[in-house]
Amino acid sequence: MSIKHHKRLLSVENFSFGYDSDKDHILKNLSFTIHQQETILLIGPSGSGKSSLSLCLNGLYPEGIEGNARGDIFYNGTALSHFKKGEINQEIGVVFQDPESQFCMVTVENELAFTLENIKTPREEMSGKIDDILHAVGLTEEKHRPIHELSGGKKQKVALASVLLLNPKLLILDEPTANLDPASRFELIELIYSLKKERKFSLFIIEHQLDDYLHMVDRVIALSRNGNILLEGTPEDVFYNEADLLKAEGVHLPRIVETVLDLHDGKVDETNRPLSETSLVAWMDATGETMIPSRKNSPPSDQRANELGEVLSLNHVSLARGKQSILKEMNLSLSSGELIAIVGKNGAGKSTLLQGMSGLLKPKSGSRLLLNKKYEAWSEREMRQVMGYVFQNPEHQLITDTVYDELAFGMKLNGVDQDQIEHNVTRLLQRFHLTAHKWSNPFALSGGQKRRLSVATMLAETPRVLLFDEPTFGQDAQTTAELMNMIQTFQHQGTAIVFVTHDMDLVDAYCERVYVVGDGTVVFNGQPDELWERPDIVQEAKLRLPFRVRINQLLENTKQQGAERAHANIH
């Protein structure tokens, strides 16, 4: 879609922004425009200032915090600073990663009514507007439901509906699907695409997982680690022509692009650069390419891993929160050096299961063994020395005032001498790209940096069991690869590792075994390749086949159809 003739909607001119606590601006001399009906994808490594920029674009920053800015942002030719408080937010809406941070009311209807009251909508018009927007986002049946009872995907639809009631001309999406199961993620992206075509607003998308957005993107802007604009152009030009530069900066390439470049050693015909799965398969068929091979990493070969056997088990364990039963009669075992995933739809109880394994949540019934000893026989301190747990929300495990102290805390508790602490902390700061933030307050870090810090605190020593709740959430390509390499290093040393994830590509590439949680119990326990052959379970658990498997199935179907047509022509 060409947007070059559309009117300029928003202009950013020589704009820089920083928090008062920062020595330097995190966004530096940015200049770009957004046109009416244009869709822009903003990419960049974790900590490059993407989320901060989104909040500057709709006027929340620097006014809402202790921040400082230079340069200008204009909306329809008027500087944002000239708008009355709250006025620009009706024109430029934002949907965040965590929808619950946007809710003020208990029920869906009341939340939407609250939005309409804020823009002084006559009461007699409210019911019709609420019904219309609920129909548009597919939530008509949830009108009277308490928001806290909804799945993650439906909560995000409520947040989207609330913003769309304002009829914004520009919609900013800050990783709105990051917390969703794979099927809900795809559904929300398709919904946004449909609503954009219908309502003709501009889109400004911040994302790490890019493939599902490519078909709707007009232009890509890439930020560097330093907060400058690194690249700007069409998706084809940015991803195909500048792949090496993006990878050096730690930015995820779309898997479609990565596949083409890998198959042709980085050399691609300028006239045929696929940006969708169907066009990729057509390209592979036309060029005679075969299936994408599995990238499964080999299981641990360390002799120690084979000798230690089972390290953790749950036997007929039932877990609840308050009076609400979540999981019943769970059976699970974990062996030394094993890497397993726990997957399932939003609200299935994955995080609850992980907390039960960690010892933080006591079961209603059943027994648990850690290193052949009942959980009840472990002291809290002893258990934490052999088992690490990384929370879904990294802020839940931050307890000190500086990044340094956060990393050193556990070592000090375990009596490690100061010289060794200094050495270990320096190494962790370097490995997790946090050296520049050594003395920063952990709560002032970006979402991706907080996640890296929370993981680093668990990797300070070598535990026997590591439990991760979404370990790669919010991470750029480089940090994801480095994190998984570190996890594998621990695995090869005999550490048993479990992670909850929505990333089926991660499961496909790294895991020996996968548990699917649904209907309050384990509905599947086996190898990932066995799961991909069970479409009934994949669909029910709101999973999505990994990219490699989807493409191979599409390619096989295409080749089979071609063979059938050729056979029909002969006869």
C-alpha positions in Angstrom: 0.0 0.0 0.0 1.4 3.4 -1.0 1.1 6.1 1.7 3.4 8.7 0.2 0.4 10.9 -0.9 -1.3 10.7 2.4 -1.3 13.7 4.7 1.4 14.0 7.4 -0.2 13.1 10.8 2.6 13.2 13.3 6.1 14.6 13.0 9.1 14.0 15.3 11.8 16.6 14.9 15.3 16.3 16.5 13.7 14.8 19.5 15.7 13.5 22.5 14.4 12.2 25.8 15.9 11.0 29.1 14.9 10.3 32.7 16.2 12.7 35.2 18.1 9.9 36.9 20.0 9.1 33.6 23.3 10.7 32.8 22.5 10.6 29.1 19.3 10.8 26.9 18.0 7.3 26.0 16.5 8.7 22.8 18.8 10.9 20.7 17.9 13.3 17.9 15.1 11.3 16.4 13.4 12.7 13.3 10.6 10.9 11.4 7.0 11.3 10.3 3.8 9.1 10.5 1.3 9.7 7.7 -2.5 9.1 7.8 -3.4 5.4 7.5 0.3 4.4 7.5 1.6 1.4 9.5 5.1 1.7 11.0 6.9 -1.1 12.7 9.5 0.1 15.4 12.2 -2.4 16.1 15.4 -2.3 18.2 17.3 -4.1 20.9 16.0 -4.4 24.4 16.7 -1.1 26.3 16.9 1.1 23.2 14.0 3.2 24.3 11.1 1.9 22.2 8.5 1.9 25.0 9.7 5.3 26.2 9.2 6.7 22.7 5.7 5.3 22.5 4.8 7.3 25.7 6.4 10.4 24.3 4.4 10.2 21.1 1.1 10.4 22.9 2.2 13.1 25.4 2.4 10.9 28.6 6.1 11.5 28.7 7.9 13.7 29.8 4.9 15.4 31.6 3.9 12.3 33.6 7.3 11.6 35.0 10.5 13.2 36.0 11.9 13.3 32.5 13.5 15.8 30.2 13.1 16.3 26.5 14.6 18.3 23.6 13.2 18.9 20.2 9.5 18.7 19.1 6.7 16.3 18.3 3.9 17.8 16.2 0.4 16.3 15.7 -1.4 17.8 12.7 1.1 20.7 12.8 0.5 21.5 16.5 3.2 20.8 19.1 2.0 18.2 21.7 2.9 20.7 24.4 0.1 23.0 23.2 -2.7 20.5 23.8 -4.7 20.6 27.0 -4.1 17.7 29.5 -5.7 14.5 28.2 -6.7 16.1 24.9 -4.0 14.5 22.8 -4.8 11.0 24.3 -8.2 11.1 22.4 -6.3 11.4 19.1 -3.3 9.1 19.9 -4.2 5.9 21.8 -1.8 3.3 23.3 -2.3 -0.4 24.0 0.4 -1.7 26.4 1.9 -5.2 27.1 0.0 -5.6 30.3 -3.7 -4.7 29.7 -4.5 -4.7 33.5 -2.3 -1.6 33.9 -5.0 0.2 31.9 -8.2 -0.9 33.7 -10.0 1.1 36.3 -13.4 -0.7 36.7 -14.6 -4.2 37.6 -16.7 -5.3 34.6 -16.2 -5.0 30.9 -19.3 -2.7 30.4 -18.2 -0.4 33.2 -14.7 -0.1 31.9 -16.0 1.0 28.5 -18.5 3.3 30.1 -15.8 4.9 32.1 -13.9 5.7 28.9 -17.0 7.3 27.4 -17.7 9.4 30.5 -14.2 10.8 30.3 -15.0 12.2 26.9 -18.4 13.5 28.0 -20.4 11.1 25.8 -24.2 11.7 26.4 -25.5 8.8 28.6 -28.2 7.9 26.1 -25.5 7.2 23.5 -23.3 5.0 25.7 -25.1 1.7 25.4 -25.1 1.7 21.6 -21.4 2.7 21.4 -20.5 0.0 23.9 -22.5 -2.7 22.0 -20.9 -1.6 18.7 -17.3 -1.8 19.9 -17.9 -5.1 21.7 -19.2 -6.5 18.5 -16.2 -5.1 16.6 -13.7 -6.8 18.9 -15.7 -10.0 19.3 -16.6 -9.6 23.0 -20.4 -9.2 22.9 -20.9 -12.2 25.1 -18.5 -10.8 27.8 -20.3 -7.5 28.3 -21.3 -8.1 31.9 -18.3 -10.2 32.9 -15.8 -9.1 35.6 -12.5 -8.3 33.8 -10.4 -10.4 36.1 -12.3 -13.6 35.0 -11.3 -13.1 31.3 -8.4 -14.8 29.6 -5.3 -12.8 28.7 -6.4 -12.4 25.0 -9.9 -11.2 26.0 -8.4 -8.7 28.5 -6.3 -7.3 25.7 -9.4 -7.0 23.5 -11.1 -5.0 26.3 -8.0 -2.7 26.4 -8.2 -2.3 22.6 -11.9 -1.6 22.7 -11.5 1.0 25.3 -8.9 2.9 23.2 -10.9 2.5 20.0 -13.9 4.1 21.7 -11.9 7.4 21.6 -11.8 7.0 17.8 -8.0 7.7 17.7 -6.3 8.7 14.4 -3.1 7.0 15.6 -3.0 3.7 17.5 0.3 2.8 19.2 0.8 -0.9 20.1 3.5 -1.6 22.6 4.0 -5.4 22.3 0.3 -6.0 23.1 0.5 -9.8 22.4 3.6 -10.4 24.5 1.7 -12.2 27.3 -0.8 -14.1 25.1 -0.8 -17.7 24.1 0.1 -18.3 20.4 -3.5 -18.7 19.1 -4.7 -15.6 20.9 -1.7 -13.6 19.7 -2.5 -14.5 16.1 -6.2 -13.7 16.6 -5.5 -10.3 18.1 -3.1 -9.3 15.3 -5.6 -10.3 12.6 -8.3 -8.3 14.5 -6.2 -5.2 14.6 -5.4 -5.6 10.9 -9.2 -5.9 10.1 -10.1 -2.9 12.3 -7.3 -0.8 10.8 -8.7 -1.4 7.3 -12.2 -0.6 8.4 -11.5 2.5 10.6 -8.5 3.8 8.6 -6.3 4.8 11.6 -2.5 4.9 11.5 -0.6 2.2 13.4 2.7 2.4 15.2 3.8 -1.1 16.3 6.5 -2.0 18.8 7.4 -5.7 18.6 10.2 -8.3 18.9 8.3 -11.1 17.1 7.8 -9.7 13.7 6.5 -12.2 11.2 2.8 -11.9 11.8 2.8 -8.1 11.4 4.9 -8.0 8.1 1.9 -8.1 5.7 0.5 -4.9 7.1 3.7 -2.8 7.5 4.5 0.1 5.2 7.7 1.2 6.8 10.2 0.0 9.4 12.2 2.2 11.8 15.0 0.6 13.7 16.5 2.1 16.8 20.1 1.4 17.8 21.3 0.4 21.3 22.3 4.1 21.7 18.8 5.4 21.0 19.5 6.8 17.6 17.6 5.9 14.4 19.7 3.1 12.8 17.6 2.4 9.7 14.4 3.5 8.1 12.7 2.1 5.0 10.4 -0.5 3.5 10.3 -4.0 5.2 12.0 -5.5 2.1 14.8 -3.0 2.1 15.4 -3.0 5.9 15.2 -6.7 6.5 16.8 -8.1 3.4 19.4 -5.5 2.6 20.5 -4.7 6.1 20.2 -8.1 7.8 23.8 -8.1 8.9 23.6 -4.7 10.5 20.3 -5.6 12.3 21.8 -8.8 13.7 24.9 -7.0 14.8 22.6 -4.7 16.8 20.9 -7.6 18.4 17.6 -7.2 16.5 15.4 -10.2 15.6 15.0 -10.8 11.9 11.7 -12.1 10.7 11.9 -15.9 10.5 10.6 -15.6 6.9 13.6 -13.4 6.0 16.0 -15.5 8.0 14.9 -18.6 6.1 15.4 -17.1 2.7 18.8 -15.7 3.6 20.0 -19.0 5.1 18.9 -21.0 2.1 20.6 -18.7 -0.4 23.7 -17.6 1.6 22.5 -14.1 2.1 22.0 -13.4 -1.6 18.4 -12.7 -2.7 16.8 -11.5 -5.9 15.6 -7.9 -5.5 12.4 -8.7 -7.3 11.4 -11.6 -5.1 11.7 -11.0 -1.3 9.0 -12.9 0.5 7.3 -11.3 3.5 4.5 -13.8 4.2 4.4 -17.5 4.8 2.5 -18.2 1.6 4.9 -16.1 -0.5 7.9 -17.9 1.2 6.4 -21.3 0.3 5.8 -20.2 -3.3 9.4 -19.0 -3.4 10.7 -22.2 -2.0 8.7 -24.3 -4.4 9.8 -22.2 -7.4 13.5 -22.4 -6.4 13.3 -26.1 -5.7 14.0 -25.8 -2.0 13.3 -28.7 0.3 12.1 -28.8 3.9 13.5 -26.6 6.6 15.6 -28.9 8.8 15.1 -29.3 12.5 17.4 -27.1 14.6 17.0 -29.4 17.6 20.0 -29.0 19.9 21.5 -32.3 21.0 20.6 -33.5 24.5 23.3 -33.2 27.2 26.2 -35.6 26.8 27.8 -34.8 30.2 28.4 -38.1 32.1 27.2 -36.4 35.3 23.8 -35.7 33.9 23.3 -39.4 33.2 24.4 -40.5 36.6 22.1 -38.3 38.8 18.7 -39.5 37.6 15.4 -37.9 38.9 15.8 -34.7 40.7 12.2 -33.5 41.2 8.8 -35.2 41.1 5.2 -34.3 41.7 2.8 -37.2 42.6 -0.9 -36.7 42.5 -0.4 -33.0 43.4 -3.5 -30.7 43.4 -3.0 -26.9 43.6 -5.4 -24.1 44.3 -5.4 -20.3 44.9 -7.7 -19.6 47.9 -10.8 -21.7 47.3 -10.4 -21.9 43.6 -9.0 -25.2 42.4 -6.5 -24.7 39.5 -4.7 -28.1 38.9 -5.8 -31.6 40.0 -3.8 -34.8 40.4 -0.7 -33.6 38.6 2.1 -36.1 38.0 5.4 -34.7 36.7 9.1 -35.9 36.9 12.3 -34.1 36.0 15.7 -35.7 35.5 19.1 -34.2 35.9 20.3 -32.4 32.7 16.8 -32.4 31.2 15.2 -29.4 29.6 11.4 -29.4 29.5 8.7 -26.9 28.6 5.3 -26.3 30.1 2.8 -24.9 27.6 -0.9 -24.2 27.4 -3.4 -21.4 26.8 -3.7 -18.3 29.0 -5.2 -19.2 32.4 -4.5 -22.9 32.1 -2.4 -22.9 35.3 1.2 -23.0 33.9 2.6 -20.4 36.4 0.6 -22.1 39.2 2.3 -25.4 38.4 5.7 -23.8 38.3 5.1 -22.2 41.7 4.1 -25.6 43.0 7.3 -27.0 41.7 9.3 -24.1 43.3 7.9 -24.7 46.8 6.3 -21.2 46.9 2.8 -22.7 46.6 1.8 -25.5 48.9 -0.4 -28.2 47.4 -3.8 -29.1 48.7 -2.9 -32.8 48.3 -0.2 -35.0 46.9 3.5 -35.3 47.5 6.6 -33.6 46.1 10.2 -34.8 46.1 13.3 -32.7 45.5 16.6 -34.7 45.3 14.7 -37.6 46.8 13.7 -35.6 49.9 10.2 -34.4 50.7 9.7 -30.7 50.2 8.6 -30.3 53.8 12.0 -31.6 55.0 13.8 -28.7 53.3 14.5 -25.4 55.0 13.7 -22.4 52.8 17.4 -21.4 52.7 18.6 -24.9 51.7 16.0 -25.2 49.0 17.0 -21.9 47.4 20.6 -23.1 47.3 19.7 -26.0 45.0 16.7 -24.5 43.1 16.4 -21.2 41.3 13.0 -19.7 40.2 12.6 -16.8 37.8 9.1 -15.1 38.2 6.8 -14.2 35.3 7.0 -10.6 36.5 10.6 -9.8 37.2 9.7 -7.0 39.6 8.3 -9.6 42.0 11.9 -10.8 42.8 13.7 -7.5 42.9 14.6 -6.6 46.5 17.5 -4.1 46.5 18.2 -0.6 45.4 20.9 -1.3 42.8 21.6 -3.8 40.0 25.0 -4.6 41.7 23.3 -5.4 45.1 20.6 -7.5 43.4 23.3 -9.7 41.8 25.4 -9.9 45.0 22.5 -10.5 47.4 22.4 -14.3 47.1 26.1 -14.7 47.1 26.4 -12.7 50.3 23.7 -14.8 51.9 25.6 -17.9 51.0 28.9 -16.6 52.5 30.8 -16.1 49.3 33.9 -14.0 49.9 34.0 -10.4 48.6 36.6 -10.9 46.0 34.7 -13.7 44.4 31.5 -11.7 44.6 33.1 -8.8 42.7 34.4 -11.3 40.1 31.0 -13.0 39.7 29.0 -9.8 39.6 31.3 -8.3 36.9 31.0 -11.4 34.8 27.2 -11.4 35.1 26.9 -7.7 34.2 29.0 -8.3 31.1 27.1 -11.5 30.0 23.7 -9.9 30.4 24.6 -6.5 29.0 24.0 -4.6 32.2 27.4 -3.1 32.9 26.3 0.4 32.2 23.5 0.0 34.7 25.6 -1.4 37.6 24.5 1.3 40.0 21.0 1.9 38.6 17.8 1.2 40.5 16.5 -2.2 39.2 13.0 -0.7 38.9 14.3 2.0 36.5 15.4 -0.5 34.0 13.5 -1.4 30.8 11.2 -4.4 30.8 13.8 -6.5 28.9 16.6 -5.4 31.2 14.6 -6.3 34.3 14.0 -9.7 32.8 17.8 -10.2 32.2 18.5 -9.1 35.7 16.0 -11.5 37.2 17.6 -14.4 35.2 21.1 -13.3 36.1 20.4 -13.5 39.8 19.5 -17.2 39.4 22.6 -18.0 37.4 25.1 -16.6 39.9 25.8 -20.1 41.0 25.0 -23.6 39.6 21.7 -24.8 41.1 20.5 -28.4 40.6 17.1 -27.2 39.3 16.2 -24.0 37.4 12.6 -22.9 36.9 11.8 -20.1 34.4 8.5 -18.4 33.8 8.8 -16.9 30.2 12.7 -16.6 30.3 12.9 -14.9 26.8 10.0 -12.6 27.2 10.8 -9.1 25.9 14.3 -10.0 24.8 16.0 -9.0 21.6 17.6 -11.6 19.3 21.1 -11.4 20.7 20.1 -11.7 24.3 17.7 -14.5 23.6 20.5 -16.5 21.9 23.0 -15.8 24.7 20.4 -16.7 27.4 19.6 -20.0 25.8 23.3 -20.8 25.4 23.8 -20.2 29.1 20.8 -22.3 29.9 22.2 -25.1 27.8 25.6 -24.8 29.5 23.8 -25.4 32.9 21.9 -28.2 31.3 25.1 -29.9 30.2 26.5 -29.6 33.7 23.5 -31.6 35.0 21.1 -28.8 36.0 17.5 -29.8 35.4 15.6 -26.9 33.7 11.9 -26.2 33.2 10.4 -23.2 31.5 6.9 -22.0 30.9 6.7 -20.4 27.5 4.3 -19.3 24.7 7.2 -19.6 22.2 6.7 -22.8 20.2 9.8 -22.2 18.2 11.8 -22.2 21.4 10.2 -25.5 22.4 10.9 -26.9 18.9 14.6 -26.0 19.0 15.6 -26.7 22.6 13.3 -29.0 24.5 13.5 -32.8 24.9 10.0 -33.0 26.4 6.9 -30.8 26.7 4.0 -30.9 29.1 0.7 -29.4 27.9 -1.5 -28.1 30.7 -5.3 -27.9 30.1 -8.5 -28.6 31.9 -6.8 -28.6 35.3 -4.3 -31.4 34.4 -1.6 -32.5 32.1 -3.2 -33.4 28.7 0.1 -34.2 26.9 3.5 -35.4 28.0 6.0 -36.2 25.3 8.5 -35.0 22.7 7.8 -31.8 20.8 7.7 -33.6 17.5 5.0 -35.9 18.9 3.0 -32.8 20.0 3.1 -31.3 16.5 1.4 -34.4 15.2 -1.5 -33.9 17.5 -3.6 -31.1 15.9 -6.4 -31.7 18.4 -4.2 -30.9 21.4 -2.5 -28.0 19.6 -5.9 -26.4 18.8 -7.5 -27.0 22.2 -4.5 -25.7 24.1 -4.5 -22.6 21.8 -0.9 -23.3 20.7 0.4 -22.8 17.2 2.7 -25.1 15.3 6.3 -23.7 15.2 7.3 -21.8 12.1 9.5 -24.7 10.8 6.6 -27.1 11.0 4.1 -24.8 9.5 6.3 -24.0 6.5 7.2 -27.6 5.9 3.5 -28.6 5.9 2.6 -25.8 3.5 5.5 -26.7 1.2 4.5 -30.4 1.3 0.9 -29.5 0.4 2.1 -27.2 -2.4 4.3 -29.8 -4.0 1.6 -32.5 -3.7 -0.9 -30.2 -5.4 1.7 -29.5 -8.1 2.2 -33.3 -8.7 -1.5 -33.9 -8.8 -2.0 -31.1 -11.4 0.9 -32.5 -13.5 -0.6 -36.0 -13.3 -4.0 -34.7 -14.3 -2.5 -32.9 -17.3 -0.8 -36.1 -18.5 -4.1 -37.9 -18.4 
